[in-house]
């Protein structure tokens, strides 16, 4: 599997996980030249922006996928979220939150473990 396939599978798993937690998926893969939002959801009248990080487990890698949401990535995400809210004509006062979903996939067992990191400050 290439990284695009891994990312797509991880996003599908993340969507199922979020739906099971009561989130309504409103948008996926919102792309602008300065950034992309993997998943946009709604729950309790709040818009939730989700960054998905998927990884295939290969022993103890000592790697944390959430580390890829570094300061430059956060700046791009913030700009992309602002663009999304303006483009979709949300009220300027609209409440939103940003989260990271990490999907650890094990190809041997064909199972995944999901970690939900809530309310990340951009």
N, C-alpha and C positions, 0 to 999 in steps of 0.2 A: 504494500500500500504506500502511496506517496502522501506527502503532507496535506495536499488538498483533500484527498479521500478521508484521511484521518480527521481533519477539521470538520468536514461535512458530517461524518458519522458522530463525532463529538457534539456538534450542534444539534443533531436530531435527538441524541440522548438527553442533552440539556433541556430541550423543549419538552420532552416527555416528563422529565423531572419537575420542571416548572409548572406544567399543567397539573401534575399530581399535587402540587403545593397550592393550587388555586389561582395561578396566574393565567391570564388570557393573552395568548400570543397575538400581537397586532401587526408586527412587521419582522422581517428577517433580512439580513445582509443589506442594510441601508448603506449605500456607498457614495462617497464624494471623493474627489481627488486628494483631499487632505486627511481622509480617514474613513473608517467603516464601523458601523454598529452591528454586532452579530445578531442580537435579538432585542426586540422592543416588546414589552409586556405591559399589562395593566392589572392592578389589583387594589382594591379599597380606594378607588378614585385617585390613585397615584400612578404615574408613568414610571416604569422601571426599565433601565437600559442595562443590558447584560453583555459582558465580554466573556467569551468562552475560550478556554485554553484546554486543548486536548493533548494527551500524551499516551503513547503506548509503553507500557511497563516492560522493562528489560532488566530485571534485577534491581539492585539498589544503585540508582543513578546519581543520587545526591543532588538532584535538580528539582527546583520548584518552579513550575510553569508560570505561576503568578508573578514571578520576578520579571517576566517579559512585559508587564504593564508598568514600565518605567516612566520617568517624568516626561519624556518627550511623547511617549504613547498617550499618557494622560492628557497632555495639552491638546493633542490631535483629537482625542475622544471628546474632550470638553467642547471644542469648536464644532465637531460633528453633531453632538447633542444639541447645541444651540441652533445649528442650521436645521436640524430635524424639527425642533419645536417651532421654529419660524415657518418653515416650509409647510408643515402640516397644520399651521394656523392654531396652535395651542395658545391659550391665554398666557399672557406674560407672567402671571402669578401661578401658573401650573406647577404643582409639586412633582418633583421627580427624584429618583434615587438611582445610584449606579452600583452594580454588583459584578462580581467575577464568579463564574462557574468553572470549576476545574473537573475535567473528566479524565480519570485514569483508566485506560483500557488494557485488559489483559487478553492478548490474542490466544493464549493457550486454553483459558477457561471460557473465552468469549463472553466475559462479564465486565462490567464497568463499575467503578466507584466514583460517586459524585460528591464534590465538596462545594458548598455554597458560601462564598464570602460576601456578607451583606454590608451595605451602606459604606462603600469605599468613598472617601473624600477626594474629589478631583481638584 
